Each structure stands twice: as C-alpha cells, then as structure tokens.
Amino acid sequence: MKLQIEGQKLRVRIGEEELATLLTGQPVVLHTRFTHTMSLSCTVRAVAGAAARFSGQPDAWSIDLPEASVREHAAVLPTRDGLSFELESGDGKPLTLLFDVDVRDSVRHRRAK
C-alpha cells in the first residue's frame, strides 16, 4: 500500500494482491517506523455501507471503503480511474480520499504472453 498526501487530498494506492485481500474481507495494513519513537500505521477495510470513513489517531489511521464500490471498481480493472470520496474534515475544506489499484505488473505480465 502507498499513501500520498497533498493538501486536503489523501491517495491510497494498493496492488492487486492487496485488493484480493480486501475482497476476502481482510484488512490491508501499512506500518512505517520513521524513528525509534515515531511510527504510523494505516488500516484499510472494505465494509458494508455506502460511505467511506476516515478515523483513528495521529499515528494509527483507519480507512473504511464501501465494499460494493470496491467490488465494482475491481470488476472494471485495469483502469486508470479510481474511486473518489469527499469526507468532512470538521473544519473548512473537505478531505478528498482517492483509492486506486496499481495494475501495472499484471498488465505487463498479460502483454508478455
């Protein structure tokens, strides 16, 4: 999983193996240790419901994506388009949550055949 932050945009990009994990109902977890005393974890889940959610603590993020949207997105892969959700930030401009699947490795593999 890769996270990219730019202003009020958070992009979550996963690989196809991680997508398969999400589609079985299991979470995908990223853990990065920056220093001995500073780390960040991010857990992404596909859940029932129509809304995406972002919650957690400063060092432990939790992102819930609507399972139906994730499954619909998986059905049209490979595509450059991802999912986009607008989330209330609580103060001012909303957070745009972008989710996409990196299919470059499998596309290269398919072309080689």
Stockholm file with secondary structure:
# STOCKHOLM 1.0

chainA/1-113         MKLQIEGQKLRVRIGEEELATLLTGQPVVLHTRFTHTMSLSCTVRAVAGAAARFSGQPDAWSIDLPEASVREHAAVLPTRDGLSFELESGDGKPLTLLFDVDVRDSVRHRRAK
#=GR chainA/1-113 SS CEEEEETTEEEEEEEHHHHHHHHTTCCEEEEEEEETTEEEEEEEEEESSSCCEEEEETTEEEEEEEHHHHHHHHHTCSCSCCEEEEECCSSSSCEEEEEEEECHHHHHHHHHC
#=GC SS_cons         CEEEEETTEEEEEEEHHHHHHHHTTCCEEEEEEEETTEEEEEEEEEESSSCCEEEEETTEEEEEEEHHHHHHHHHTCSCSCCEEEEECCSSSSCEEEEEEEECHHHHHHHHHC
//
